[in-house]
Amino acid sequence: MNPDIDIEMLRAVFQQQSTTMTARLIALLAGGALFAAVFEAVRRRKLREEFTPVWVTAAAAILLLSVSFDLLIWLTNLIGAWTPSSTVFFFGLVFLTAISLSYAIRLSTLSNQVKVIGQELSLLRARLEAEHRDSFPE
């Protein structure tokens, strides 16, 4: 490794190179579009109100980080990443993993409920057929 290159100086260069206005504008538009999509989905009753805070928080985080690049640099330093884009991808991955886990739990619960309902339906059907046989003997 070249002794003239300081690791911290190289890290600072990486962090400052990511401050392009195009990337900030795209992030700002993405956050605004997510806000609009969430509110429209709630308005049309496609998204239940219980999920709204999660998605509004995600949109607010995108908007906040696109406006306050210093906050993104602070988060990047906090988690030890080298570039702000790595931080964005890391938190995006954490968010998607949490959402996937939430849906897996919900799917498991619903699967168990469907199984129980199917079993209860079978018992009710058997009872109804037995009563039907007793009422109308051959």
DSSP file (Angstrom, degrees, kcal/mol; ACC not computed):
  #  RESIDUE AA STRUCTURE BP1 BP2  ACC     N-H-->O    O-->H-N    N-H-->O    O-->H-N    TCO  KAPPA ALPHA  PHI   PSI    X-CA   Y-CA   Z-CA
    1    1 A M              0   0    0      0, 0.0     0, 0.0     0, 0.0     0, 0.0   0.000 360.0 360.0 360.0 139.6    0.0    0.0    0.0
    2    2 A N    >   -     0   0    0      1,-0.2     3,-1.2     2,-0.0     0, 0.0  -0.525 360.0-149.2 -70.2 124.1    1.3    3.5   -0.9
    3    3 A P  T 3  S+     0   0    0      0, 0.0    -1,-0.2     0, 0.0     0, 0.0   0.701  93.2  65.7 -69.4 -17.1    2.3    5.3    2.3
    4    4 A D  T 3  S+     0   0    0      2,-0.1     2,-0.6     1,-0.0    -2,-0.0   0.701  86.1  82.5 -76.4 -18.7    1.3    8.7    0.7
    5    5 A I    <   -     0   0    0     -3,-1.2     2,-0.5     4,-0.0     3,-0.1  -0.782  69.5-153.7 -93.6 119.8   -2.4    7.7    0.6
    6    6 A D     >  -     0   0    0     -2,-0.6     4,-2.3     1,-0.1     5,-0.2  -0.800  10.0-143.4 -91.6 128.9   -4.2    8.2    3.9
    7    7 A I  H  > S+     0   0    0     -2,-0.5     4,-2.5     1,-0.2     5,-0.2   0.905 100.3  50.1 -59.5 -44.8   -7.2    5.9    4.2
    8    8 A E  H  > S+     0   0    0      1,-0.2     4,-2.2     2,-0.2    -1,-0.2   0.868 110.3  50.4 -65.3 -35.4   -9.4    8.5    6.0
    9    9 A M  H  > S+     0   0    0      2,-0.2     4,-2.1     1,-0.2    -1,-0.2   0.901 110.7  49.5 -68.0 -39.9   -8.6   11.1    3.2
   10   10 A L  H  X S+     0   0    0     -4,-2.3     4,-2.2     2,-0.2    -2,-0.2   0.901 110.4  50.6 -63.7 -41.2   -9.6    8.5    0.6
   11   11 A R  H  X S+     0   0    0     -4,-2.5     4,-2.2     1,-0.2    -2,-0.2   0.911 109.0  51.2 -62.6 -42.9  -12.8    7.8    2.5
   12   12 A A  H  X S+     0   0    0     -4,-2.2     4,-2.1     1,-0.2    -1,-0.2   0.882 108.6  52.0 -62.5 -38.7  -13.6   11.5    2.6
   13   13 A V  H  X S+     0   0    0     -4,-2.1     4,-1.5     2,-0.2    -1,-0.2   0.925 109.4  49.7 -63.5 -44.3  -13.0   11.8   -1.1
   14   14 A F  H  X S+     0   0    0     -4,-2.2     4,-0.5     1,-0.2    -2,-0.2   0.907 111.9  48.6 -59.7 -42.1  -15.4    8.9   -1.8
   15   15 A Q  H >< S+     0   0    0     -4,-2.2     3,-0.6     1,-0.2    -1,-0.2   0.869 112.6  46.6 -69.5 -36.3  -18.1   10.5    0.4
   16   16 A Q  H >< S+     0   0    0     -4,-2.1     3,-1.0     1,-0.2    -1,-0.2   0.719 101.7  65.4 -80.3 -20.2  -17.8   14.0   -1.2
   17   17 A Q  H 3< S+     0   0    0     -4,-1.5    -1,-0.2     1,-0.2    -2,-0.2   0.681  91.6  65.5 -73.5 -16.6  -17.9   12.6   -4.7
   18   18 A S  T << S+     0   0    0     -3,-0.6     2,-0.5    -4,-0.5    -1,-0.2   0.300  70.1  99.6 -90.1  10.3  -21.4   11.4   -4.3
   19   19 A T    <   +     0   0    0     -3,-1.0    -1,-0.2     4,-0.1     2,-0.1  -0.139  47.8 150.7 -91.9  41.5  -23.1   14.8   -3.9
   20   20 A T     >  -     0   0    0     -2,-0.5     4,-1.6    -3,-0.1     5,-0.1  -0.469  48.8-136.1 -74.2 144.5  -24.4   15.1   -7.4
   21   21 A M  H  > S+     0   0    0      1,-0.2     4,-2.5     2,-0.2     5,-0.2   0.820 102.4  59.9 -69.2 -31.2  -27.5   17.2   -7.9
   22   22 A T  H  > S+     0   0    0      2,-0.2     4,-2.5     1,-0.2    -1,-0.2   0.925 105.2  47.6 -63.1 -44.7  -29.0   14.7  -10.3
   23   23 A A  H  > S+     0   0    0      1,-0.2     4,-2.3     2,-0.2    -1,-0.2   0.900 112.9  49.2 -64.0 -40.0  -28.9   11.9   -7.7
   24   24 A R  H  X S+     0   0    0     -4,-1.6     4,-2.5     2,-0.2    -2,-0.2   0.908 111.3  49.2 -65.2 -41.5  -30.4   14.2   -5.1
   25   25 A L  H  X S+     0   0    0     -4,-2.5     4,-2.5     2,-0.2    -2,-0.2   0.906 111.2  49.1 -65.1 -42.0  -33.2   15.3   -7.5
   26   26 A I  H  X S+     0   0    0     -4,-2.5     4,-2.5     2,-0.2    -1,-0.2   0.911 112.4  48.5 -64.1 -42.2  -34.0   11.6   -8.4
   27   27 A A  H  X S+     0   0    0     -4,-2.3     4,-2.5     2,-0.2    -2,-0.2   0.899 111.3  50.4 -64.5 -40.0  -34.1   10.7   -4.7
   28   28 A L  H  X S+     0   0    0     -4,-2.5     4,-2.2     2,-0.2    -2,-0.2   0.911 112.5  46.3 -63.7 -43.2  -36.4   13.7   -4.0
   29   29 A L  H  X S+     0   0    0     -4,-2.5     4,-2.6     2,-0.2    -2,-0.2   0.884 111.9  51.6 -66.2 -38.6  -38.7   12.7   -6.9
   30   30 A A  H  X S+     0   0    0     -4,-2.5     4,-2.3     2,-0.2    -2,-0.2   0.917 110.8  47.8 -64.9 -43.1  -38.7    9.1   -5.7
   31   31 A G  H  X S+     0   0    0     -4,-2.5     4,-2.3     2,-0.2    -2,-0.2   0.918 113.8  47.1 -63.5 -43.5  -39.6   10.1   -2.1
   32   32 A G  H  X S+     0   0    0     -4,-2.2     4,-2.5     2,-0.2    -2,-0.2   0.897 112.1  50.1 -63.9 -40.9  -42.4   12.4   -3.4
   33   33 A A  H  X S+     0   0    0     -4,-2.6     4,-2.7     2,-0.2    -2,-0.2   0.886 109.9  50.9 -65.9 -38.0  -43.7    9.6   -5.7
   34   34 A L  H  X S+     0   0    0     -4,-2.3     4,-2.5     2,-0.2    -2,-0.2   0.915 109.9  50.0 -65.8 -42.2  -43.7    7.1   -2.8
   35   35 A F  H  X S+     0   0    0     -4,-2.3     4,-2.5     1,-0.2     5,-0.2   0.952 113.4  45.9 -57.2 -49.8  -45.7    9.6   -0.7
   36   36 A A  H  X S+     0   0    0     -4,-2.5     4,-2.3     1,-0.2    -2,-0.2   0.903 112.8  49.8 -62.1 -42.1  -48.2   10.1   -3.5
   37   37 A A  H  X S+     0   0    0     -4,-2.7     4,-2.4     2,-0.2    -1,-0.2   0.896 111.4  48.9 -65.1 -40.1  -48.5    6.4   -4.1
   38   38 A V  H  X S+     0   0    0     -4,-2.5     4,-2.4     2,-0.2     5,-0.2   0.952 113.7  44.9 -65.0 -49.1  -49.1    5.6   -0.5
   39   39 A F  H  X S+     0   0    0     -4,-2.5     4,-2.4     1,-0.2    -2,-0.2   0.873 114.3  49.4 -65.6 -35.4  -51.7    8.2    0.0
   40   40 A E  H  X S+     0   0    0     -4,-2.3     4,-2.2    -5,-0.2    -1,-0.2   0.902 110.7  50.2 -68.3 -40.3  -53.5    7.2   -3.2
   41   41 A A  H  <>S+     0   0    0     -4,-2.4     5,-3.1     2,-0.2     6,-1.5   0.886 112.9  46.5 -65.3 -38.2  -53.4    3.5   -2.3
   42   42 A V  H ><5S+     0   0    0     -4,-2.4     3,-1.3     4,-0.2    -2,-0.2   0.915 111.1  52.4 -68.2 -42.2  -54.9    4.4    1.1
   43   43 A R  H 3<5S+     0   0    0     -4,-2.4    -2,-0.2     1,-0.3    -1,-0.2   0.881 112.6  44.1 -61.3 -38.8  -57.5    6.6   -0.5
   44   44 A R  T 3<5S-     0   0    0     -4,-2.2    -1,-0.3    -5,-0.1    -2,-0.2   0.381 114.8-118.2 -86.7   4.3  -58.6    3.8   -2.9
   45   45 A R  T < 5S+     0   0    0     -3,-1.3    -3,-0.2     2,-0.2    -2,-0.1   0.798  82.2 120.9  62.1  31.9  -58.5    1.3    0.0
   46   46 A K  S   <S+     0   0    0     -5,-3.1     2,-0.5     1,-0.2    -4,-0.2   0.675  72.7  46.3 -91.0 -22.6  -55.8   -0.8   -1.7
   47   47 A L  S    S-     0   0    0     -6,-1.5    -1,-0.2    -9,-0.1    -2,-0.2  -0.986  88.8-127.9-123.3 125.5  -53.5   -0.3    1.3
   48   48 A R    >>  -     0   0    0     -2,-0.5     3,-1.6     1,-0.1     4,-0.7  -0.369  21.4-117.7 -72.1 152.0  -54.7   -0.8    4.8
   49   49 A E  T 34 S+     0   0    0      1,-0.3     3,-0.5     2,-0.2    -1,-0.1   0.752 109.3  68.3 -62.3 -25.2  -54.1    2.0    7.3
   50   50 A E  T 34 S+     0   0    0      1,-0.2    -1,-0.3     2,-0.2     4,-0.3   0.774 103.7  44.0 -68.0 -24.0  -52.0   -0.3    9.5
   51   51 A F  T <> S+     0   0    0     -3,-1.6     4,-1.6     1,-0.1     3,-0.4   0.598  92.0  86.4 -92.0 -12.8  -49.3   -0.3    6.9
   52   52 A T  H  X S+     0   0    0     -4,-0.7     4,-2.8    -3,-0.5     5,-0.3   0.892  82.8  54.8 -58.7 -45.4  -49.4    3.4    6.1
   53   53 A P  H  > S+     0   0    0      0, 0.0     4,-2.2     0, 0.0    -1,-0.2   0.880 106.7  52.5 -59.5 -35.7  -47.0    4.5    8.9
   54   54 A V  H  > S+     0   0    0     -3,-0.4     4,-1.9    -4,-0.3    -2,-0.2   0.946 115.0  39.7 -63.5 -47.4  -44.3    2.2    7.6
   55   55 A W  H  X S+     0   0    0     -4,-1.6     4,-2.3     2,-0.2    -1,-0.2   0.844 114.6  52.1 -74.5 -33.9  -44.5    3.4    4.0
   56   56 A V  H  X S+     0   0    0     -4,-2.8     4,-2.6    -5,-0.2    -1,-0.2   0.895 110.2  50.3 -67.0 -38.6  -44.9    7.1    5.0
   57   57 A T  H  X S+     0   0    0     -4,-2.2     4,-2.5    -5,-0.3    -2,-0.2   0.902 109.8  50.4 -64.2 -41.0  -41.8    6.7    7.2
   58   58 A A  H  X S+     0   0    0     -4,-1.9     4,-2.2     2,-0.2    -2,-0.2   0.925 112.5  46.4 -62.9 -44.0  -39.8    5.2    4.3
   59   59 A A  H  X S+     0   0    0     -4,-2.3     4,-2.5     1,-0.2    -2,-0.2   0.905 112.4  50.4 -64.8 -41.4  -40.9    8.1    2.0
   60   60 A A  H  X S+     0   0    0     -4,-2.6     4,-3.1     2,-0.2    -2,-0.2   0.892 109.4  51.4 -64.1 -39.4  -40.0   10.7    4.7
   61   61 A A  H  X S+     0   0    0     -4,-2.5     4,-2.6     2,-0.2     5,-0.2   0.913 110.2  48.9 -63.7 -42.2  -36.6    9.1    5.2
   62   62 A I  H  X S+     0   0    0     -4,-2.2     4,-1.8     2,-0.2    -2,-0.2   0.933 114.4  45.5 -62.4 -45.2  -35.9    9.2    1.4
   63   63 A L  H  X S+     0   0    0     -4,-2.5     4,-1.7     2,-0.2     5,-0.2   0.926 113.6  49.2 -63.8 -44.6  -37.0   12.8    1.3
   64   64 A L  H  X S+     0   0    0     -4,-3.1     4,-3.0     1,-0.2    -2,-0.2   0.920 113.2  46.0 -62.5 -44.4  -35.0   13.8    4.4
   65   65 A L  H  < S+     0   0    0     -4,-2.6     7,-0.2     1,-0.2    -1,-0.2   0.798 111.0  52.9 -71.4 -27.2  -31.8   12.1    3.1
   66   66 A S  H  < S+     0   0    0     -4,-1.8    -1,-0.2    -5,-0.2     3,-0.2   0.803 117.5  37.9 -76.4 -26.9  -32.2   13.6   -0.3
   67   67 A V  H  < S+     0   0    0     -4,-1.7     2,-0.9     1,-0.2    -2,-0.2   0.868 119.4  46.6 -87.0 -41.5  -32.5   17.1    1.2
   68   68 A S     X  +     0   0    0     -4,-3.0     4,-1.2    -5,-0.2     3,-0.5  -0.762  59.2 169.3-107.2  87.0  -30.0   16.7    4.0
   69   69 A F  H  > S+     0   0    0     -2,-0.9     4,-2.3     1,-0.2    -1,-0.2   0.807  76.0  64.4 -68.3 -28.5  -26.9   15.1    2.5
   70   70 A D  H  > S+     0   0    0      1,-0.2     4,-2.4     2,-0.2    -1,-0.2   0.872  99.3  53.4 -62.1 -36.1  -24.9   15.9    5.7
   71   71 A L  H  > S+     0   0    0     -3,-0.5     4,-2.6     2,-0.2    -1,-0.2   0.898 108.1  49.9 -63.9 -40.3  -27.2   13.5    7.6
   72   72 A L  H  X S+     0   0    0     -4,-1.2     4,-2.4    -7,-0.2    -2,-0.2   0.900 110.4  49.6 -65.1 -40.7  -26.5   10.8    5.0
   73   73 A I  H  X S+     0   0    0     -4,-2.3     4,-2.4     2,-0.2    -2,-0.2   0.908 110.6  51.0 -63.1 -41.3  -22.7   11.4    5.5
   74   74 A W  H  X S+     0   0    0     -4,-2.4     4,-2.4     2,-0.2    -2,-0.2   0.928 111.5  46.8 -61.9 -45.6  -23.2   11.2    9.3
   75   75 A L  H  X S+     0   0    0     -4,-2.6     4,-2.3     2,-0.2     6,-0.3   0.890 110.2  54.2 -62.6 -38.8  -25.1    7.8    8.9
   76   76 A T  H  X>S+     0   0    0     -4,-2.4     5,-1.8     1,-0.2     4,-0.8   0.925 111.9  43.2 -61.1 -45.2  -22.4    6.6    6.5
   77   77 A N  H  <5S+     0   0    0     -4,-2.4     3,-0.2     3,-0.2    -1,-0.2   0.873 110.7  57.5 -67.2 -36.6  -19.7    7.3    9.1
   78   78 A L  H  <5S+     0   0    0     -4,-2.4    -2,-0.2     1,-0.2    -1,-0.2   0.904 113.2  37.3 -62.2 -43.0  -21.8    5.9   11.9
   79   79 A I  H  <5S-     0   0    0     -4,-2.3    -1,-0.2    -5,-0.1    -2,-0.2   0.546 113.2-116.3 -89.4  -5.3  -22.2    2.5   10.2
   80   80 A G  T  <5 +     0   0    0     -4,-0.8    -3,-0.2    -3,-0.2    -4,-0.1   0.683  61.6 149.3  83.7  17.4  -18.6    2.5    8.9
   81   81 A A      < -     0   0    0     -5,-1.8    -1,-0.2    -6,-0.3    -2,-0.0  -0.373  45.0-140.1 -79.3 164.5  -19.5    2.5    5.2
   82   82 A W  S    S+     0   0    0      1,-0.2    -1,-0.1    -2,-0.1   -67,-0.1   0.816  80.1  32.7 -94.6 -35.7  -17.3    4.2    2.6
   83   83 A T  S >> S-     0   0    0      1,-0.1     4,-1.4    -7,-0.1     3,-0.5  -0.915  72.5-126.6-125.1 150.3  -19.8    5.8    0.3
   84   84 A P  H 3> S+     0   0    0      0, 0.0     4,-2.4     0, 0.0     5,-0.2   0.839 111.3  60.0 -60.3 -32.9  -23.3    7.3    0.9
   85   85 A S  H 3> S+     0   0    0      1,-0.2     4,-2.5     2,-0.2     5,-0.2   0.872 101.4  54.0 -65.1 -34.0  -24.7    5.0   -1.8
   86   86 A S  H <> S+     0   0    0     -3,-0.5     4,-2.5     2,-0.2    -1,-0.2   0.891 108.1  50.5 -63.0 -38.7  -23.5    2.0    0.3
   87   87 A T  H  X S+     0   0    0     -4,-1.4     4,-2.7     2,-0.2     5,-0.3   0.924 110.0  49.2 -65.1 -44.7  -25.5    3.4    3.2
   88   88 A V  H  X S+     0   0    0     -4,-2.4     4,-2.2     1,-0.2    -2,-0.2   0.928 113.7  46.0 -60.8 -45.8  -28.6    3.8    1.1
   89   89 A F  H  X S+     0   0    0     -4,-2.5     4,-2.4     2,-0.2    -1,-0.2   0.889 111.6  52.8 -65.6 -38.7  -28.4    0.3   -0.2
   90   90 A F  H  X S+     0   0    0     -4,-2.5     4,-2.4     2,-0.2    -2,-0.2   0.956 113.0  42.2 -61.1 -51.1  -27.7   -1.1    3.3
   91   91 A F  H  X S+     0   0    0     -4,-2.7     4,-2.5     1,-0.2    -1,-0.2   0.842 112.7  54.7 -68.4 -31.2  -30.7    0.5    4.8
   92   92 A G  H  X S+     0   0    0     -4,-2.2     4,-2.5    -5,-0.3    -1,-0.2   0.910 109.5  47.6 -63.6 -41.6  -32.8   -0.4    1.8
   93   93 A L  H  X S+     0   0    0     -4,-2.4     4,-2.3     2,-0.2    -2,-0.2   0.900 111.6  49.7 -65.7 -41.4  -31.8   -4.0    2.3
   94   94 A V  H  X S+     0   0    0     -4,-2.4     4,-2.3     2,-0.2    -2,-0.2   0.921 112.1  49.1 -62.1 -43.6  -32.6   -3.8    6.0
   95   95 A F  H  X S+     0   0    0     -4,-2.5     4,-2.4     1,-0.2    -2,-0.2   0.928 112.5  46.5 -62.1 -46.8  -36.0   -2.3    5.2
   96   96 A L  H  X S+     0   0    0     -4,-2.5     4,-2.5     1,-0.2    -1,-0.2   0.860 111.4  52.0 -66.9 -34.8  -36.8   -5.0    2.6
   97   97 A T  H  X S+     0   0    0     -4,-2.3     4,-2.5     2,-0.2    -1,-0.2   0.919 110.7  48.0 -65.6 -42.6  -35.7   -7.8    4.9
   98   98 A A  H  X S+     0   0    0     -4,-2.3     4,-2.4     2,-0.2    -2,-0.2   0.909 112.8  48.3 -64.5 -41.8  -38.0   -6.4    7.7
   99   99 A I  H  X S+     0   0    0     -4,-2.4     4,-2.5     2,-0.2    -2,-0.2   0.912 111.6  50.4 -64.1 -42.3  -40.9   -6.1    5.3
  100  100 A S  H  X S+     0   0    0     -4,-2.5     4,-2.3     2,-0.2    -2,-0.2   0.909 111.0  48.5 -62.7 -42.1  -40.3   -9.7    4.0
  101  101 A L  H  X S+     0   0    0     -4,-2.5     4,-2.4     2,-0.2    -1,-0.2   0.913 110.7  51.4 -63.5 -42.3  -40.2  -11.0    7.6
  102  102 A S  H  X S+     0   0    0     -4,-2.4     4,-2.4     1,-0.2    -2,-0.2   0.926 112.3  45.5 -60.5 -45.0  -43.4   -9.2    8.4
  103  103 A Y  H  X S+     0   0    0     -4,-2.5     4,-2.7     2,-0.2    -1,-0.2   0.860 110.6  53.9 -68.5 -34.2  -45.1  -10.7    5.4
  104  104 A A  H  X S+     0   0    0     -4,-2.3     4,-2.3     2,-0.2    -2,-0.2   0.910 110.5  46.7 -65.1 -41.5  -43.8  -14.1    6.1
  105  105 A I  H  X S+     0   0    0     -4,-2.4     4,-2.3     2,-0.2    -2,-0.2   0.934 114.2  47.2 -63.9 -45.9  -45.2  -13.9    9.6
  106  106 A R  H  X S+     0   0    0     -4,-2.4     4,-2.5     1,-0.2    -2,-0.2   0.899 112.1  50.4 -62.9 -41.1  -48.5  -12.7    8.3
  107  107 A L  H  X S+     0   0    0     -4,-2.7     4,-2.4     2,-0.2    -1,-0.2   0.894 110.0  50.2 -65.1 -40.8  -48.6  -15.4    5.7
  108  108 A S  H  X S+     0   0    0     -4,-2.3     4,-2.2     2,-0.2    -2,-0.2   0.915 111.2  48.9 -63.3 -42.7  -47.9  -18.1    8.2
  109  109 A T  H  X S+     0   0    0     -4,-2.3     4,-2.1     1,-0.2    -2,-0.2   0.935 113.2  46.1 -62.2 -46.7  -50.7  -16.8   10.5
  110  110 A L  H  X S+     0   0    0     -4,-2.5     4,-2.4     1,-0.2    -1,-0.2   0.867 109.9  54.9 -65.6 -35.8  -53.1  -16.7    7.6
  111  111 A S  H  X S+     0   0    0     -4,-2.4     4,-2.1     2,-0.2    -1,-0.2   0.918 109.0  47.4 -62.8 -43.8  -52.1  -20.2    6.5
  112  112 A N  H  X S+     0   0    0     -4,-2.2     4,-2.3     2,-0.2    -2,-0.2   0.894 111.4  51.4 -63.9 -39.7  -52.8  -21.6    9.9
  113  113 A Q  H  X S+     0   0    0     -4,-2.1     4,-2.6     2,-0.2    -2,-0.2   0.900 109.2  50.0 -64.5 -40.7  -56.2  -19.8   10.0
  114  114 A V  H  X S+     0   0    0     -4,-2.4     4,-2.5     2,-0.2    -1,-0.2   0.900 110.2  51.1 -64.3 -40.2  -57.1  -21.3    6.6
  115  115 A K  H  X S+     0   0    0     -4,-2.1     4,-2.3     2,-0.2    -2,-0.2   0.934 111.9  46.3 -61.7 -46.5  -56.1  -24.8    7.8
  116  116 A V  H  X S+     0   0    0     -4,-2.3     4,-2.6     1,-0.2    -2,-0.2   0.911 112.6  50.0 -63.8 -42.8  -58.3  -24.4   10.9
  117  117 A I  H  X S+     0   0    0     -4,-2.6     4,-2.5     1,-0.2    -1,-0.2   0.902 110.5  50.7 -63.0 -40.7  -61.2  -23.1    8.9
  118  118 A G  H  X S+     0   0    0     -4,-2.5     4,-2.2     2,-0.2    -1,-0.2   0.901 111.3  47.8 -63.0 -41.0  -60.9  -26.0    6.4
  119  119 A Q  H  X S+     0   0    0     -4,-2.3     4,-2.3     2,-0.2    -2,-0.2   0.919 112.4  48.6 -66.3 -42.6  -60.9  -28.5    9.3
  120  120 A E  H  X S+     0   0    0     -4,-2.6     4,-2.6     1,-0.2    -2,-0.2   0.894 110.4  52.1 -63.9 -39.1  -63.9  -26.8   10.9
  121  121 A L  H  X S+     0   0    0     -4,-2.5     4,-2.6     2,-0.2    -1,-0.2   0.906 108.7  50.5 -62.8 -42.0  -65.7  -26.8    7.5
  122  122 A S  H  X S+     0   0    0     -4,-2.2     4,-2.4     2,-0.2    -2,-0.2   0.914 111.4  48.1 -62.6 -42.4  -65.0  -30.5    7.1
  123  123 A L  H  X S+     0   0    0     -4,-2.3     4,-2.4     2,-0.2    -2,-0.2   0.917 113.0  47.8 -64.4 -42.5  -66.4  -31.3   10.6
  124  124 A L  H  X S+     0   0    0     -4,-2.6     4,-2.5     2,-0.2    -2,-0.2   0.896 111.7  50.2 -64.8 -39.4  -69.5  -29.2    9.9
  125  125 A R  H  X S+     0   0    0     -4,-2.6     4,-2.4     2,-0.2    -2,-0.2   0.910 111.3  48.6 -64.7 -42.1  -70.1  -30.8    6.6
  126  126 A A  H  X S+     0   0    0     -4,-2.4     4,-2.2     2,-0.2    -2,-0.2   0.911 112.5  48.5 -64.0 -42.1  -69.7  -34.3    8.2
  127  127 A R  H  X S+     0   0    0     -4,-2.4     4,-2.4     2,-0.2    -2,-0.2   0.904 111.6  49.6 -64.8 -41.0  -72.2  -33.3   10.9
  128  128 A L  H  X S+     0   0    0     -4,-2.5     4,-2.1     2,-0.2    -2,-0.2   0.898 111.3  48.7 -65.2 -41.1  -74.6  -31.9    8.4
  129  129 A E  H  X S+     0   0    0     -4,-2.4     4,-2.3     2,-0.2    -1,-0.2   0.884 111.2  50.5 -66.7 -37.5  -74.4  -35.1    6.3
  130  130 A A  H  X S+     0   0    0     -4,-2.2     4,-2.2     2,-0.2    -2,-0.2   0.914 112.2  46.6 -65.6 -42.6  -75.0  -37.2    9.4
  131  131 A E  H  X S+     0   0    0     -4,-2.4     4,-2.0     2,-0.2    -2,-0.2   0.873 111.5  52.1 -65.5 -36.3  -78.0  -35.2   10.4
  132  132 A H  H  X S+     0   0    0     -4,-2.1     4,-1.9     2,-0.2    -2,-0.2   0.901 110.1  48.1 -66.6 -41.7  -79.3  -35.4    6.9
  133  133 A R  H  < S+     0   0    0     -4,-2.3    -2,-0.2     1,-0.2    -1,-0.2   0.898 112.6  48.9 -64.4 -40.8  -78.9  -39.2    6.9
  134  134 A D  H  < S+     0   0    0     -4,-2.2    -2,-0.2     1,-0.2    -1,-0.2   0.838 112.4  48.5 -68.6 -32.9  -80.7  -39.4   10.3
  135  135 A S  H  < S+     0   0    0     -4,-2.0    -1,-0.2     1,-0.3    -2,-0.2   0.836 121.4  33.6 -76.6 -33.3  -83.6  -37.2    9.1
  136  136 A F  S  < S-     0   0    0     -4,-1.9    -1,-0.3    -5,-0.2    -2,-0.1  -0.675  79.1-172.0-124.7  77.5  -84.1  -39.1    5.9
  137  137 A P              0   0    0      0, 0.0    -3,-0.1     0, 0.0    -4,-0.0  -0.344 360.0 360.0 -68.3 152.1  -83.4  -42.8    6.4
  138  138 A E              0   0    0     -5,-0.1    -5,-0.0    -2,-0.0    -2,-0.0   0.450 360.0 360.0 -81.8 360.0  -83.4  -45.0    3.3
